[in-house]
């Protein structure tokens, strides 16, 4: 039996009782390392938090292991109980459909334990989940590569009055260019995209287009570390959000469509509207925003 | 402090450790009764399951209580810790944004504990969450009321190649017509929409239109009791799914858009394609489907 267990978003205590019971039954416990450590604010040596709570040793399964060695741990799952832990929900933003397909092809029974993922926890900002259109991913641009397929999707959503969830790039264990050329394994340091960087890239692409799906004055919501104790949610225009330091990963961004009055009421709690009128310079805006965030307990 | 705690989808053990710890701190524990009992397969007397596990008495808060008496329990939350339990995620399919707004207006601090909701757990069927368009709700038609705003949304999604999650109507504690006229409180028996009924209504609306956003041959996925031990997932055309008894609530339906190869591979596990060619009559189809479901452990 292969248990694929969602860990939720914030920290080790976001696991469900059902997930915890499943882990207790397992002989081996793997955890996908793509985004997990980053999300839980842990260093690679910080696994002990989870191991102590779950009372099992955890084997980190990085991207290579999942892609190359899945057959090994699926073979184990043919004979005994194996757990595969994933941050969020097993079928959330990072999906594990391929693992399920491989397991089923090998005749391994699969049980899924669901949990929160960014795809539903994003509801915390007050924009109703059923009023979102297609989700987009924003990848890091390079000097030679500026993929912009997200633009048309955002435009479609906004034409329909729908909100757009933008998932921001995470680069963990990317091989260095040098290592690719020489065939040795060496990795780039982990990188995650900030809300500021995402907005910069969004505006860069919009400027190259004649129509404008959005501008620097378009209302957005920036969210950092959703589900954790120090999550941060700020509503404002792209221009305003670009001035804000959202701190540690992970970040994501919502571009609003048409909003309903109840949605507006919620956004107001995350907005610094009363202050903005009085702001003259960037430094002053940042200071007032800081005060406002303190007041709102953010 | 008001804790709004998601209970997840399956049963009482889908609560997170964080949610359980929050309940322990609270002087009063309310549970929204709109959909909870139905989802967890409990009768109104079946609360003791939850109370035993959570080690607290639970007060059922029905729709009237939440709407009319929210100020009472928000006043309690000004002075002490109060928990409000909701099935799924606090901002999932049934949203509690209004409660958050009222709490914040009264100066009550709010903490949200996220969990799985149908909005992300639907990923279990193998259709990628980021390829869904706007979610629609399908209400029960009456003799005089056949609202069809869902049709245009499904059409928009399908034109863009996107999948559509259809949430099906739940009627709990609806006042009877007689009680509305006489001012006495009396309620209709609870009703929930089956996948079969939803498809019947979908096809009724499509027949009245010239273009067709979908037909009885459109590929869909029917899902019942997502996240529980006896969940049922079947992929097939509307016509095929209409023949299937999905059993107890809650049901939902996905109308596919364009599918990717990996999505198709997953759908194949839920499909009875090999059998369908050989089927002559409805009874035979139902029997073969039954065998197939047994084989797949559904």
Interface residues (C-beta under 8 A of the other chain):
Chain A: X6 X8 X9 X10 X11 X13 X14 X15 X16 X17 X18 X20 X21 X53 X89 X90 X91 X92 X93 X95 X97 X98 X100 X101 X104 X109 X112 X114 X115 X116 X117 X119 X120 X121 X122 X123 X124 X126 X128 X129 X130 X131 X132 X133 X134 X135 X136 X137 X156 X160 X162 X167 X226 X227 X262 X263 X265 X266 X269 X297
Chain B: X6 X8 X9 X10 X11 X13 X14 X15 X16 X17 X18 X20 X21 X53 X89 X90 X91 X92 X93 X95 X97 X98 X100 X101 X104 X109 X112 X114 X115 X116 X117 X119 X120 X121 X122 X123 X124 X126 X128 X129 X130 X131 X132 X133 X134 X135 X136 X137 X156 X160 X162 X167 X226 X227 X262 X263 X265 X266 X269 X297
